[in-house]
Amino acid sequence: MEVVKDYDVHIDNKKRVTLRGAKYQYYNVREYENGCIMLEPRELTTPEMISKKTLRDMDQAVHNFRLGKVSEPIDLSDF
């Protein structure tokens, strides 16, 4: 594998490291006992489908609503 960037960093007072010119916003971090740290880029995506459990919960919520099983109205006038 070819090295694209090679630079030294330091940890600040809050134990943070700054990546210069990072191509991704999110990284998965693995820290090993020997002090090595592995960063793997992650891209957050929206799921292609809704899970069966979520659909079942949504159906149950609509069913409860139609039966009148609802909570008391929430007063949002303070906001």
Phi, psi and omega in degrees: 000136183273138178282124180266318178226146176216108180209159179263146177230166174231158178269131180278186184298335180262019178063039180249151175238137179259129177265125180277130176060036181299137182276341183237156179272331183238140178225145170269132184246131172237124179248128184259161182301330182278003177098352178290143178236129180249125177250129176237128182294145177230138174243121180280128180233159177279142180295148181284336181216160178271137183294157179298323180295317179296317178298319179297317179296321179295317178299319179294321179295318178294318178301313178298320180298316181293330178279352180088010178277083182229160178281169176294150178301145179264131180277111180254015184294336179290340183265000000 
